[in-house]
Amino acid sequence: MQFLFEGVLSITWQQLVMYVIGGILIYLAIQKDFEPALLMPMGFGAILVNLPNSGVLNQMVEGIGESHGVIQWLFEVGIEASEAMPLLLFIGIGAMIDFGPLLSNPKMFLFGAAAQFGIFAAVIISCFLGFDLKDAAAIGIIGAADGPTSILVSQVLKSQYVGPIAVAAYSYMALVPIIQPFAIRLVTTKKERMIRMPYNPKSVSRTTRILFPIVVTIIAGLVAPMSVALVGFLMFGNLLRECGCLERLSETAQTSLANLITLLLGITISFSMKADQFVSVQTLMIMALGLAAFVFDTIAGCVFAKILNLFLKEKVNPMIGAAGISAFPMSARVVQKMALSEDKTNHILMHAIGANVSGQIASVLAGGMILYLVPQMIR
């Protein structure tokens, strides 16, 4: 009874805040169905690591010595030492993606590139707010709208804000259906949102589908060498899907592997959510910067499409540009839903998916460029 009483007294107000944050993440996962596979483990993990003398963290036990906690061990082995967890997840993501809509309409590559503007805008703003370059770059990558990329880049750059960055990245990915419609309406008119884009898909040969992940990996390796691990694992997963002779491995990558890594990644990243590090003004700033990055991504994609329309005979619905972020397939669904709300017969989903999968490639390339450029600039 005395031990319990002492444990309660040792809880700080920062730990209480983390219990609330953990509860909110669990609520969003279960009640709102916002990225439940990640937000629920992260929320529960935030509570675990902030319990007094938590056994999931390394600690000194009187009379025994150091006790190794499982979450700290998972973090050190799976993220800190090797970045294995985020990279392995990319195999599963690649196996889930069908690049057919993109390959049948290659100009969608442009929208994937344009919608990464928020990354670099957030980096610049972060620097002006007083973050050093490596932390600013890690914060900016939230704009990639890709949780594993955000975790990997922040960890490789040794940012001290891995936890807040991961929470911001996954929270805003889950909130894409709320954030993007607001940003899209800021820069488009009803007439523009009603633009029709007939879908006349070109057939994509099996040979093209197989060569695509190989060629992209080679090009990425030459243009942005630090992106090879990110792009390579993504494309390897896609090659499993498209080769036609490894259906069981492809299915395993999409289900068992992706689910297991997602589960472990969610609860492991909570190691970086300890109250003394997480509860700070910097965390609030990171959340605000992450939101700004998402909004800038969406606006940049839409504005780029509007600029293209000045020169195109067949106009592009500007909302397609917003789908160029990496949040696949949520962003494409948001764009289709908005198109239908303006005109119930306007179906632009396949165009949006093409831009969306392009954003997946562009985000990992952007992550690789950040990893290559930032160390060069710091030297």
C-alpha positions as CSV (number, residue, x, y, z in Angstrom):
1,M,0.0,0.0,0.0
2,Q,2.8,2.3,0.9
3,F,4.6,1.5,-2.5
4,L,1.4,2.3,-4.4
5,F,1.0,5.6,-2.5
6,E,4.6,6.6,-3.2
7,G,4.1,5.7,-6.9
8,V,1.0,8.0,-7.2
9,L,2.8,10.8,-5.5
10,S,5.7,10.5,-7.9
11,I,3.6,11.2,-11.0
12,T,4.4,14.6,-12.4
13,W,1.9,16.9,-14.2
14,Q,3.8,16.3,-17.4
15,Q,3.1,12.6,-17.0
16,L,-0.6,13.4,-16.4
17,V,-0.6,15.3,-19.7
18,M,0.9,12.3,-21.5
19,Y,-1.9,10.1,-20.1
20,V,-4.4,12.5,-21.6
21,I,-2.6,12.6,-24.9
22,G,-2.4,8.8,-24.9
23,G,-6.1,8.7,-24.2
24,I,-6.9,11.1,-27.0
25,L,-4.9,9.0,-29.5
26,I,-6.7,5.8,-28.4
27,Y,-10.0,7.6,-28.7
28,L,-9.2,8.8,-32.2
29,A,-8.1,5.3,-33.2
30,I,-11.1,3.4,-31.8
31,Q,-14.0,5.9,-31.9
32,K,-13.1,7.9,-35.0
33,D,-11.2,5.1,-36.9
34,F,-8.3,7.5,-37.6
35,E,-5.2,5.3,-38.4
36,P,-6.1,2.9,-35.7
37,A,-3.3,0.5,-36.4
38,L,-0.8,3.1,-35.4
39,L,-2.6,5.6,-33.2
40,M,-3.8,3.0,-30.8
41,P,-0.4,1.4,-30.1
42,M,1.2,4.9,-29.9
43,G,-1.5,6.1,-27.4
44,F,-1.2,3.0,-25.2
45,G,2.6,3.2,-25.4
46,A,2.5,6.8,-24.4
47,I,0.8,5.7,-21.2
48,L,3.2,2.8,-20.6
49,V,6.4,4.7,-20.9
50,N,5.1,7.4,-18.5
51,L,4.1,5.2,-15.6
52,P,6.4,5.8,-12.6
53,N,9.4,3.4,-12.7
54,S,8.0,1.9,-15.9
55,G,9.3,-1.6,-16.5
56,V,9.1,-1.1,-20.3
57,L,12.2,1.2,-20.0
58,N,15.7,0.5,-18.8
59,Q,16.0,1.2,-15.1
60,M,18.2,0.4,-12.1
61,V,16.6,-2.1,-9.7
62,E,18.0,-2.1,-6.2
63,G,19.9,-5.3,-5.4
64,I,19.6,-6.5,-9.0
65,G,21.2,-3.8,-11.2
66,E,20.0,-2.6,-14.6
67,S,16.7,-4.0,-15.9
68,H,16.3,-3.9,-19.6
69,G,12.8,-2.7,-20.7
70,V,11.2,-4.2,-23.8
71,I,10.1,-0.9,-25.4
72,Q,13.6,0.7,-25.1
73,W,15.1,-2.5,-26.4
74,L,12.8,-2.5,-29.4
75,F,13.6,1.2,-30.1
76,E,17.3,0.7,-29.8
77,V,17.4,-2.4,-32.1
78,G,14.6,-1.7,-34.5
79,I,14.8,2.1,-35.0
80,E,17.9,3.6,-33.4
81,A,20.6,1.1,-34.4
82,S,19.3,0.0,-37.8
83,E,16.1,1.9,-38.8
84,A,14.8,-1.6,-39.7
85,M,11.2,-1.2,-38.7
86,P,10.3,1.8,-41.0
87,L,12.3,0.3,-43.9
88,L,10.6,-3.1,-43.6
89,L,7.2,-1.4,-43.6
90,F,8.0,0.0,-47.0
91,I,8.1,-3.5,-48.5
92,G,4.5,-4.0,-47.4
93,I,3.5,-0.6,-48.7
94,G,5.1,-1.2,-52.0
95,A,3.3,-4.6,-52.3
96,M,-0.1,-2.8,-51.7
97,I,0.4,-0.1,-54.4
98,D,-0.8,-0.5,-58.0
99,F,1.2,1.9,-60.1
100,G,-1.1,1.1,-63.1
101,P,-3.1,4.4,-63.0
102,L,0.2,6.4,-62.8
103,L,1.9,4.4,-65.6
104,S,-1.1,4.9,-67.9
105,N,-1.0,8.6,-67.3
106,P,2.6,9.6,-66.6
107,K,1.9,13.4,-66.3
108,M,0.6,12.6,-62.8
109,F,4.3,12.4,-61.8
110,L,4.3,16.2,-61.9
111,F,1.6,16.5,-59.2
112,G,3.5,14.2,-56.9
113,A,6.5,16.4,-57.2
114,A,4.6,19.7,-56.8
115,A,2.8,18.5,-53.6
116,Q,6.1,18.1,-51.7
117,F,6.4,21.9,-51.4
118,G,5.2,21.8,-47.8
119,I,8.3,19.9,-46.8
120,F,10.7,22.6,-47.8
121,A,8.4,25.4,-46.7
122,A,8.2,23.9,-43.2
123,V,12.0,23.5,-43.1
124,I,12.5,27.2,-43.8
125,I,9.9,28.3,-41.3
126,S,11.4,25.9,-38.6
127,C,14.8,27.5,-39.1
128,F,13.3,31.0,-38.6
129,L,11.6,29.8,-35.4
130,G,15.0,28.8,-33.9
131,F,15.3,25.0,-34.6
132,D,18.7,23.9,-35.8
133,L,19.0,22.6,-39.4
134,K,18.8,18.9,-38.6
135,D,15.7,19.3,-36.4
136,A,14.1,21.7,-38.9
137,A,14.7,19.1,-41.7
138,A,13.2,16.4,-39.6
139,I,10.2,18.5,-38.8
140,G,9.8,19.5,-42.5
141,I,9.6,15.9,-43.5
142,I,6.2,15.7,-41.8
143,G,5.0,17.3,-45.0
144,A,5.9,14.1,-46.8
145,A,2.6,12.8,-45.4
146,D,4.3,9.5,-44.8
147,G,4.8,8.3,-41.2
148,P,7.6,5.8,-41.8
149,T,9.6,8.3,-43.8
150,S,9.1,10.9,-41.0
151,I,10.4,8.4,-38.4
152,L,13.3,7.3,-40.5
153,V,14.5,10.8,-41.4
154,S,14.2,12.2,-37.9
155,Q,16.1,9.2,-36.5
156,V,18.9,9.2,-39.1
157,L,19.4,12.9,-38.5
158,K,19.4,12.2,-34.7
159,S,16.7,14.8,-34.1
160,Q,15.7,15.2,-30.4
161,Y,12.0,15.4,-31.5
162,V,11.4,11.9,-32.9
163,G,8.3,11.4,-30.8
164,P,6.5,14.7,-31.5
165,I,7.4,14.3,-35.2
166,A,5.9,10.8,-35.4
167,V,2.7,11.8,-33.6
168,A,2.3,14.8,-35.8
169,A,2.9,12.8,-39.0
170,Y,0.5,10.1,-38.2
171,S,-2.1,12.3,-36.6
172,Y,-2.3,14.6,-39.6
173,M,-2.3,11.6,-42.0
174,A,-5.4,10.5,-40.1
175,L,-6.9,14.0,-40.4
176,V,-6.4,14.3,-44.1
177,P,-10.2,14.1,-44.7
178,I,-10.5,17.2,-42.5
179,I,-7.4,19.2,-43.5
180,Q,-7.4,18.8,-47.2
181,P,-11.0,19.9,-48.1
182,F,-10.4,23.2,-46.1
183,A,-7.1,23.8,-47.9
184,I,-8.5,22.9,-51.4
185,R,-11.4,25.3,-51.0
186,L,-9.0,28.1,-50.1
187,V,-7.5,28.1,-53.5
188,T,-10.1,26.7,-55.9
189,T,-13.5,27.9,-57.2
190,K,-16.6,25.8,-57.5
191,K,-16.2,25.9,-61.3
192,E,-12.7,24.5,-61.1
193,R,-13.8,21.8,-58.7
194,M,-16.4,20.7,-61.3
195,I,-13.9,20.2,-64.1
196,R,-14.4,16.8,-65.7
197,M,-11.5,14.6,-66.6
198,P,-12.6,11.6,-68.8
199,Y,-10.6,8.5,-67.9
200,N,-9.3,6.7,-71.0
201,P,-6.7,4.3,-69.5
202,K,-3.9,3.1,-71.7
203,S,-3.1,-0.6,-71.2
204,V,0.1,-1.1,-69.2
205,S,2.0,-4.2,-70.1
206,R,3.3,-6.7,-67.6
207,T,6.8,-6.0,-68.8
208,T,6.4,-2.3,-68.0
209,R,5.0,-3.0,-64.6
210,I,8.0,-5.2,-63.8
211,L,10.6,-2.8,-65.2
212,F,9.1,0.2,-63.5
213,P,10.3,-0.6,-59.9
214,I,13.7,-1.6,-61.2
215,V,14.2,1.6,-63.3
216,V,12.9,3.9,-60.5
217,T,15.3,2.3,-58.0
218,I,18.3,2.8,-60.4
219,I,17.3,6.4,-61.1
220,A,16.8,7.2,-57.4
221,G,20.2,5.7,-56.6
222,L,21.8,8.0,-59.2
223,V,19.9,11.2,-58.4
224,A,19.5,10.8,-54.6
225,P,21.7,8.0,-53.2
226,M,20.5,8.4,-49.7
227,S,17.0,7.5,-50.9
228,V,18.0,4.1,-52.1
229,A,16.9,2.3,-48.9
230,L,13.6,4.1,-48.9
231,V,12.8,3.8,-52.6
232,G,14.5,0.4,-52.9
233,F,12.4,-1.3,-50.3
234,L,9.2,0.4,-51.6
235,M,10.0,-0.8,-55.1
236,F,11.0,-4.3,-54.0
237,G,7.6,-4.7,-52.4
238,N,6.0,-3.6,-55.7
239,L,8.1,-6.0,-57.7
240,L,6.8,-8.8,-55.5
241,R,3.3,-7.7,-56.4
242,E,3.9,-7.4,-60.2
243,C,6.3,-10.3,-61.0
244,G,3.5,-12.8,-61.0
245,C,5.4,-15.7,-59.5
246,L,5.6,-14.7,-55.9
247,E,1.9,-14.3,-54.9
248,R,2.4,-15.8,-51.5
249,L,5.3,-13.5,-50.7
250,S,3.3,-10.5,-52.0
251,E,0.3,-11.4,-49.8
252,T,2.6,-11.9,-46.8
253,A,4.2,-8.5,-47.3
254,Q,0.8,-6.8,-47.6
255,T,-0.8,-8.5,-44.6
256,S,1.4,-10.3,-42.1
257,L,4.6,-8.3,-42.5
258,A,2.9,-4.9,-42.8
259,N,0.6,-5.6,-39.8
260,L,3.3,-6.9,-37.5
261,I,5.7,-4.0,-38.3
262,T,3.0,-1.4,-38.0
263,L,2.0,-2.8,-34.6
264,L,5.6,-2.9,-33.3
265,L,6.4,0.5,-34.8
266,G,3.5,2.2,-33.2
267,I,4.2,1.0,-29.7
268,T,8.0,1.3,-30.1
269,I,8.0,4.9,-31.1
270,S,6.3,5.7,-27.8
271,F,9.8,5.5,-26.3
272,S,10.3,9.0,-27.6
273,M,7.1,10.2,-25.9
274,K,8.5,10.4,-22.4
275,A,6.9,13.3,-20.5
276,D,10.1,15.2,-19.8
277,Q,10.9,15.3,-23.5
278,F,7.5,15.5,-25.1
279,V,5.6,18.0,-23.0
280,S,7.2,21.3,-24.2
281,V,6.6,24.4,-26.2
282,Q,8.6,22.8,-29.0
283,T,6.1,20.0,-29.3
284,L,3.3,22.5,-29.8
285,M,5.4,24.3,-32.4
286,I,6.1,21.0,-34.2
287,M,2.4,20.2,-34.3
288,A,1.7,23.6,-35.8
289,L,4.5,23.3,-38.3
290,G,3.3,19.8,-39.3
291,L,-0.2,21.2,-40.0
292,A,1.3,24.0,-42.0
293,A,3.3,21.5,-44.1
294,F,0.2,19.5,-44.9
295,V,-1.7,22.7,-45.9
296,F,1.2,24.0,-48.0
297,D,1.4,20.6,-49.8
298,T,-2.3,20.7,-50.7
299,I,-2.2,24.3,-51.8
300,A,1.0,23.9,-53.8
301,G,-0.5,20.9,-55.7
302,C,-3.7,22.8,-56.5
303,V,-1.9,25.9,-57.6
304,F,0.5,23.9,-59.8
305,A,-2.5,22.3,-61.5
306,K,-4.1,25.8,-62.1
307,I,-0.8,27.0,-63.6
308,L,-0.8,24.0,-66.0
309,N,-4.3,24.8,-67.0
310,L,-3.1,28.1,-68.5
311,F,-1.3,26.0,-71.1
312,L,-3.4,22.9,-71.5
313,K,-6.2,22.4,-73.9
314,E,-7.8,19.7,-71.8
315,K,-8.1,21.2,-68.4
316,V,-7.0,19.4,-65.2
317,N,-9.3,19.5,-62.1
318,P,-7.0,21.4,-59.6
319,M,-8.0,19.0,-56.9
320,I,-5.9,16.3,-58.6
321,G,-2.9,18.4,-57.5
322,A,-3.9,18.0,-53.9
323,A,-3.9,14.2,-54.3
324,G,-0.2,14.4,-55.0
325,I,0.7,14.0,-51.3
326,S,1.8,10.6,-50.0
327,A,-1.3,9.8,-47.9
328,F,-2.4,6.9,-50.0
329,P,-5.3,6.2,-50.7
330,M,-6.9,8.7,-48.3
331,S,-6.1,11.8,-50.3
332,A,-7.4,10.3,-53.6
333,R,-10.7,9.4,-51.8
334,V,-11.0,12.9,-50.4
335,V,-10.6,14.4,-53.8
336,Q,-13.2,12.0,-55.4
337,K,-15.6,12.8,-52.6
338,M,-15.3,16.5,-53.1
339,A,-15.7,16.1,-56.8
340,L,-18.9,14.2,-56.3
341,S,-20.2,16.8,-53.8
342,E,-20.0,19.4,-56.6
343,D,-21.2,17.1,-59.4
344,K,-22.6,13.7,-58.6
345,T,-21.5,12.4,-62.1
346,N,-17.9,13.7,-61.9
347,H,-15.6,10.7,-61.4
348,I,-11.9,11.6,-61.2
349,L,-10.8,8.9,-58.8
350,M,-8.4,7.1,-61.1
351,H,-6.6,10.4,-61.9
352,A,-6.4,11.2,-58.2
353,I,-5.0,7.7,-57.5
354,G,-2.3,8.2,-60.2
355,A,-1.3,11.5,-58.5
356,N,-1.5,9.9,-55.1
357,V,0.9,7.0,-55.9
358,S,3.2,9.5,-57.5
359,G,3.2,11.3,-54.2
360,Q,4.3,8.1,-52.5
361,I,7.4,7.9,-54.7
362,A,8.1,11.7,-54.5
363,S,7.9,11.7,-50.7
364,V,10.6,9.0,-50.3
365,L,12.8,10.7,-52.8
366,A,12.3,14.0,-50.9
367,G,13.3,12.1,-47.7
368,G,16.4,10.8,-49.4
369,M,17.3,14.3,-50.6
370,I,16.9,15.7,-47.1
371,L,19.2,12.9,-45.7
372,Y,21.8,13.7,-48.4
373,L,21.7,17.5,-48.3
374,V,21.4,18.3,-44.6
375,P,24.7,16.5,-43.5
376,Q,26.5,18.3,-46.4
377,M,25.2,21.7,-45.2
378,I,26.1,21.1,-41.6
379,R,29.7,20.2,-42.3
